[in-house]
C-alpha cells in the first residue's frame, strides 16, 4: 500500500506571486507618476520592485499593459469625487482644498495623467481610465440632462484647481483661506452638479454657497 505525502504547498507561492505583482504595481505607479510613460523604463520599475525586468514582463506582458493596470488601480479609489448628491459639491470642494493644501500628499492619479499626456497612447489609456472609473461614477450620481458633459466639466475644474494650486503654485490659490476657497469651489461645482438642466441654481441656492 503506497503512502501519500501531504499535498504540495501552493498557498505560499500564490501569496508570494500576489505580493510580487503588488510590488511591481507600486513601483510602476511611482515611476510613471514621476517620469511619465516615456520616461519610466521597465528596468527601473523592476529595480524598484526588487525583481528582474523579465519578471515584470512575465506578470504584465508589456510596458503598455502594465501602464493600463496602473491607470485602473490609480483611478478606481475615490480620492476627491466622494459623497452623495445632496452634499456632492460641498464634499468635492472640501476634499480638493484639503488634498491640494501645501504639504499634502501628492495625488498620484493626477500626476499620472499630467506626466503621461505627451505620449498619444498613454494619454488614450488615461482618458479611458478617467471615463471608466471617475466620469462614469460622477455621472451616475447626477440627475437631469447632459450628465456626461456636466461630469466632464466638473472634472476639468478639479484637475485645473489641482494643477494651479499643487503644480504651478498659483499665489492666490496657495495663500487663500481654505474655508473661503472651499465655499467658492462649492458654488462653482453646484452650477454643474446640482442643477438638473445645466442652468445656474436658483438665486437662494447660489447666495447660500457664497455666504462668508
SEZAPA-553448 format. One record per residue (C-alpha): residue number from 1; chain; z, x, y. Coordinates in Angstrom, 1 decimal. Layout:
BEGIN
@num->NUM cadena->A z->Z x->X y->Y;
...
***
This chain:
BEGIN
@num->1 cadena->A z->0.0 x->0.0 y->0.0;
@num->2 cadena->A z->-1.1 x->1.6 y->3.2;
@num->3 cadena->A z->1.3 x->1.8 y->6.2;
@num->4 cadena->A z->0.1 x->0.8 y->9.6;
@num->5 cadena->A z->1.5 x->2.5 y->12.6;
@num->6 cadena->A z->2.1 x->0.9 y->16.0;
@num->7 cadena->A z->-0.9 x->-0.2 y->17.9;
@num->8 cadena->A z->-2.4 x->2.2 y->20.4;
@num->9 cadena->A z->-0.5 x->2.3 y->23.7;
@num->10 cadena->A z->-3.1 x->0.9 y->26.1;
@num->11 cadena->A z->-0.8 x->-0.5 y->28.8;
@num->12 cadena->A z->-0.1 x->2.9 y->30.3;
@num->13 cadena->A z->-3.8 x->3.6 y->30.5;
@num->14 cadena->A z->-4.6 x->0.3 y->32.1;
@num->15 cadena->A z->-1.7 x->0.8 y->34.6;
@num->16 cadena->A z->-3.0 x->4.3 y->35.4;
@num->17 cadena->A z->-6.5 x->3.0 y->35.9;
@num->18 cadena->A z->-5.3 x->0.4 y->38.3;
@num->19 cadena->A z->-3.3 x->3.0 y->40.2;
@num->20 cadena->A z->-6.2 x->5.3 y->40.4;
@num->21 cadena->A z->-8.5 x->2.6 y->41.7;
@num->22 cadena->A z->-6.0 x->1.6 y->44.3;
@num->23 cadena->A z->-5.6 x->5.2 y->45.4;
@num->24 cadena->A z->-9.3 x->5.6 y->45.8;
@num->25 cadena->A z->-9.5 x->2.4 y->47.9;
@num->26 cadena->A z->-6.7 x->3.5 y->50.1;
@num->27 cadena->A z->-8.3 x->6.9 y->50.7;
@num->28 cadena->A z->-11.7 x->5.3 y->51.3;
@num->29 cadena->A z->-10.2 x->2.8 y->53.8;
@num->30 cadena->A z->-8.6 x->5.6 y->55.8;
@num->31 cadena->A z->-11.8 x->7.8 y->55.7;
@num->32 cadena->A z->-14.2 x->5.0 y->56.6;
@num->33 cadena->A z->-11.9 x->3.8 y->59.4;
@num->34 cadena->A z->-11.5 x->7.2 y->60.9;
@num->35 cadena->A z->-15.0 x->8.6 y->60.4;
@num->36 cadena->A z->-17.3 x->5.6 y->59.8;
@num->37 cadena->A z->-19.6 x->5.1 y->56.9;
@num->38 cadena->A z->-21.9 x->8.0 y->57.6;
@num->39 cadena->A z->-19.1 x->10.5 y->58.4;
@num->40 cadena->A z->-17.0 x->9.8 y->55.3;
@num->41 cadena->A z->-18.1 x->11.7 y->52.2;
@num->42 cadena->A z->-17.3 x->10.8 y->48.6;
@num->43 cadena->A z->-15.8 x->14.3 y->48.0;
@num->44 cadena->A z->-13.4 x->13.8 y->50.9;
@num->45 cadena->A z->-12.4 x->10.3 y->49.7;
@num->46 cadena->A z->-11.9 x->11.7 y->46.2;
@num->47 cadena->A z->-9.7 x->14.5 y->47.6;
@num->48 cadena->A z->-7.6 x->12.0 y->49.5;
@num->49 cadena->A z->-7.0 x->10.1 y->46.3;
@num->50 cadena->A z->-6.4 x->13.2 y->44.2;
@num->51 cadena->A z->-9.3 x->12.6 y->41.9;
@num->52 cadena->A z->-12.8 x->14.0 y->41.4;
@num->53 cadena->A z->-16.0 x->12.7 y->43.1;
@num->54 cadena->A z->-17.2 x->11.8 y->39.6;
@num->55 cadena->A z->-14.2 x->9.6 y->39.2;
@num->56 cadena->A z->-15.0 x->7.7 y->42.4;
@num->57 cadena->A z->-18.5 x->7.0 y->41.1;
@num->58 cadena->A z->-17.1 x->6.0 y->37.8;
@num->59 cadena->A z->-14.8 x->3.4 y->39.3;
@num->60 cadena->A z->-17.1 x->2.1 y->42.1;
@num->61 cadena->A z->-20.7 x->3.1 y->41.2;
@num->62 cadena->A z->-21.7 x->4.4 y->44.6;
@num->63 cadena->A z->-20.5 x->5.0 y->48.1;
@num->64 cadena->A z->-22.1 x->1.8 y->49.3;
@num->65 cadena->A z->-20.3 x->-0.3 y->46.6;
@num->66 cadena->A z->-17.1 x->1.5 y->47.4;
@num->67 cadena->A z->-17.6 x->0.6 y->51.1;
@num->68 cadena->A z->-18.3 x->-3.0 y->50.2;
@num->69 cadena->A z->-15.0 x->-3.2 y->48.3;
@num->70 cadena->A z->-13.1 x->-1.6 y->51.2;
@num->71 cadena->A z->-14.6 x->-4.2 y->53.6;
@num->72 cadena->A z->-13.4 x->-7.0 y->51.3;
@num->73 cadena->A z->-9.9 x->-5.5 y->50.9;
@num->74 cadena->A z->-9.7 x->-5.0 y->54.7;
@num->75 cadena->A z->-10.8 x->-8.4 y->55.9;
@num->76 cadena->A z->-9.1 x->-10.6 y->53.3;
@num->77 cadena->A z->-5.5 x->-10.3 y->54.7;
@num->78 cadena->A z->-4.6 x->-12.5 y->57.7;
@num->79 cadena->A z->-3.7 x->-9.9 y->60.3;
@num->80 cadena->A z->-4.5 x->-11.8 y->63.6;
@num->81 cadena->A z->-6.0 x->-15.1 y->62.7;
@num->82 cadena->A z->-2.9 x->-16.9 y->61.4;
@num->83 cadena->A z->-1.2 x->-20.3 y->61.8;
@num->84 cadena->A z->-2.0 x->-24.0 y->61.7;
@num->85 cadena->A z->-4.4 x->-25.7 y->64.0;
@num->86 cadena->A z->-1.7 x->-27.2 y->66.1;
@num->87 cadena->A z->-0.4 x->-23.7 y->67.1;
@num->88 cadena->A z->-3.5 x->-21.6 y->66.3;
@num->89 cadena->A z->-4.4 x->-20.4 y->69.8;
@num->90 cadena->A z->-0.8 x->-19.5 y->70.6;
@num->91 cadena->A z->-0.3 x->-17.7 y->67.3;
@num->92 cadena->A z->-3.5 x->-15.7 y->67.6;
@num->93 cadena->A z->-2.8 x->-14.7 y->71.2;
@num->94 cadena->A z->0.8 x->-13.6 y->70.3;
@num->95 cadena->A z->-0.4 x->-11.7 y->67.2;
@num->96 cadena->A z->-3.2 x->-10.0 y->69.1;
@num->97 cadena->A z->-1.0 x->-8.9 y->72.0;
@num->98 cadena->A z->1.6 x->-7.6 y->69.6;
@num->99 cadena->A z->-0.9 x->-5.8 y->67.4;
@num->100 cadena->A z->-2.6 x->-4.1 y->70.3;
@num->101 cadena->A z->0.5 x->-3.0 y->72.2;
@num->102 cadena->A z->0.9 x->0.7 y->72.9;
@num->103 cadena->A z->2.3 x->2.4 y->69.8;
@num->104 cadena->A z->1.4 x->-0.4 y->67.5;
@num->105 cadena->A z->-0.1 x->0.4 y->64.1;
@num->106 cadena->A z->-3.9 x->0.6 y->64.1;
@num->107 cadena->A z->-5.8 x->-2.4 y->62.9;
@num->108 cadena->A z->-8.0 x->-0.8 y->60.2;
@num->109 cadena->A z->-10.4 x->-3.7 y->59.8;
@num->110 cadena->A z->-11.4 x->-3.4 y->63.5;
@num->111 cadena->A z->-11.7 x->0.4 y->63.2;
@num->112 cadena->A z->-13.8 x->0.0 y->60.1;
@num->113 cadena->A z->-16.1 x->-2.4 y->62.0;
@num->114 cadena->A z->-16.4 x->-0.3 y->65.1;
@num->115 cadena->A z->-17.0 x->3.1 y->63.5;
@num->116 cadena->A z->-19.4 x->1.9 y->60.8;
@num->117 cadena->A z->-21.6 x->-0.2 y->63.1;
@num->118 cadena->A z->-24.1 x->2.6 y->63.8;
@num->119 cadena->A z->-25.4 x->2.5 y->60.2;
@num->120 cadena->A z->-27.5 x->-0.6 y->59.7;
@num->121 cadena->A z->-26.5 x->-1.1 y->56.0;
@num->122 cadena->A z->-22.8 x->-0.6 y->56.6;
@num->123 cadena->A z->-23.0 x->-2.9 y->59.7;
@num->124 cadena->A z->-24.6 x->-5.6 y->57.5;
@num->125 cadena->A z->-21.7 x->-5.3 y->54.9;
@num->126 cadena->A z->-19.2 x->-5.5 y->57.7;
@num->127 cadena->A z->-20.9 x->-8.6 y->59.1;
@num->128 cadena->A z->-20.9 x->-10.2 y->55.6;
@num->129 cadena->A z->-17.2 x->-9.4 y->55.2;
@num->130 cadena->A z->-16.2 x->-10.9 y->58.6;
@num->131 cadena->A z->-18.2 x->-14.0 y->58.0;
@num->132 cadena->A z->-17.0 x->-14.5 y->54.4;
@num->133 cadena->A z->-13.3 x->-13.8 y->55.0;
@num->134 cadena->A z->-12.4 x->-14.3 y->58.7;
@num->135 cadena->A z->-15.0 x->-16.5 y->60.3;
@num->136 cadena->A z->-15.1 x->-18.9 y->57.3;
@num->137 cadena->A z->-11.3 x->-19.1 y->57.3;
@num->138 cadena->A z->-11.1 x->-19.8 y->61.0;
@num->139 cadena->A z->-13.9 x->-22.3 y->61.0;
@num->140 cadena->A z->-12.1 x->-24.2 y->58.1;
@num->141 cadena->A z->-9.1 x->-24.7 y->60.4;
@num->142 cadena->A z->-11.1 x->-26.3 y->63.2;
@num->143 cadena->A z->-12.1 x->-29.9 y->63.9;
@num->144 cadena->A z->-15.2 x->-31.2 y->65.7;
@num->145 cadena->A z->-18.7 x->-29.8 y->66.2;
@num->146 cadena->A z->-20.1 x->-26.3 y->66.1;
@num->147 cadena->A z->-17.1 x->-24.8 y->64.3;
@num->148 cadena->A z->-19.0 x->-21.7 y->63.2;
@num->149 cadena->A z->-20.2 x->-20.9 y->66.8;
@num->150 cadena->A z->-16.7 x->-21.5 y->68.2;
@num->151 cadena->A z->-15.1 x->-19.4 y->65.5;
@num->152 cadena->A z->-17.6 x->-16.5 y->66.1;
@num->153 cadena->A z->-16.9 x->-16.7 y->69.9;
@num->154 cadena->A z->-13.2 x->-16.6 y->69.3;
@num->155 cadena->A z->-13.6 x->-13.6 y->67.0;
@num->156 cadena->A z->-15.7 x->-11.9 y->69.7;
@num->157 cadena->A z->-12.8 x->-12.5 y->72.2;
@num->158 cadena->A z->-10.3 x->-11.0 y->69.7;
@num->159 cadena->A z->-12.5 x->-7.9 y->69.0;
@num->160 cadena->A z->-13.2 x->-7.4 y->72.7;
@num->161 cadena->A z->-9.5 x->-7.5 y->73.6;
@num->162 cadena->A z->-8.7 x->-5.1 y->70.8;
@num->163 cadena->A z->-11.4 x->-2.7 y->71.9;
@num->164 cadena->A z->-10.5 x->-2.8 y->75.6;
@num->165 cadena->A z->-6.7 x->-2.6 y->75.0;
@num->166 cadena->A z->-6.4 x->-0.3 y->72.0;
@num->167 cadena->A z->-9.5 x->1.9 y->72.0;
@num->168 cadena->A z->-10.6 x->2.1 y->75.7;
@num->169 cadena->A z->-7.1 x->1.7 y->77.1;
@num->170 cadena->A z->-8.0 x->-0.6 y->79.9;
@num->171 cadena->A z->-5.3 x->-0.2 y->82.5;
@num->172 cadena->A z->-4.9 x->-3.8 y->83.4;
@num->173 cadena->A z->-4.5 x->-4.9 y->79.8;
@num->174 cadena->A z->-2.3 x->-2.0 y->78.7;
@num->175 cadena->A z->0.1 x->-2.5 y->81.7;
@num->176 cadena->A z->0.0 x->-6.3 y->81.6;
@num->177 cadena->A z->3.2 x->-8.2 y->80.9;
@num->178 cadena->A z->2.9 x->-9.1 y->77.2;
@num->179 cadena->A z->4.1 x->-12.7 y->77.6;
@num->180 cadena->A z->1.8 x->-13.4 y->80.5;
@num->181 cadena->A z->-1.1 x->-11.7 y->78.7;
@num->182 cadena->A z->-0.5 x->-13.9 y->75.6;
@num->183 cadena->A z->-0.5 x->-17.0 y->77.8;
@num->184 cadena->A z->-3.8 x->-16.1 y->79.4;
@num->185 cadena->A z->-5.3 x->-15.4 y->76.0;
@num->186 cadena->A z->-3.9 x->-18.7 y->74.6;
@num->187 cadena->A z->-5.6 x->-20.6 y->77.5;
@num->188 cadena->A z->-8.9 x->-18.9 y->76.7;
@num->189 cadena->A z->-8.7 x->-19.4 y->73.0;
@num->190 cadena->A z->-7.7 x->-23.1 y->73.4;
@num->191 cadena->A z->-11.1 x->-23.8 y->75.0;
@num->192 cadena->A z->-12.8 x->-22.5 y->71.9;
@num->193 cadena->A z->-10.5 x->-23.6 y->69.1;
@num->194 cadena->A z->-8.7 x->-26.7 y->70.1;
@num->195 cadena->A z->-11.4 x->-28.8 y->71.9;
@num->196 cadena->A z->-13.4 x->-30.8 y->69.4;
@num->197 cadena->A z->-16.7 x->-30.7 y->71.2;
@num->198 cadena->A z->-16.7 x->-27.3 y->72.7;
@num->199 cadena->A z->-15.8 x->-28.6 y->76.2;
@num->200 cadena->A z->-12.7 x->-27.4 y->78.0;
@num->201 cadena->A z->-9.4 x->-29.2 y->77.1;
@num->202 cadena->A z->-8.0 x->-31.9 y->79.3;
@num->203 cadena->A z->-6.5 x->-30.7 y->82.7;
@num->204 cadena->A z->-3.0 x->-31.3 y->81.5;
@num->205 cadena->A z->-3.5 x->-29.1 y->78.4;
@num->206 cadena->A z->-5.1 x->-26.3 y->80.4;
@num->207 cadena->A z->-2.4 x->-26.4 y->83.0;
@num->208 cadena->A z->0.3 x->-26.1 y->80.3;
@num->209 cadena->A z->-1.4 x->-23.0 y->79.0;
@num->210 cadena->A z->-1.4 x->-21.4 y->82.4;
@num->211 cadena->A z->2.3 x->-22.2 y->83.2;
@num->212 cadena->A z->4.0 x->-18.8 y->84.0;
***
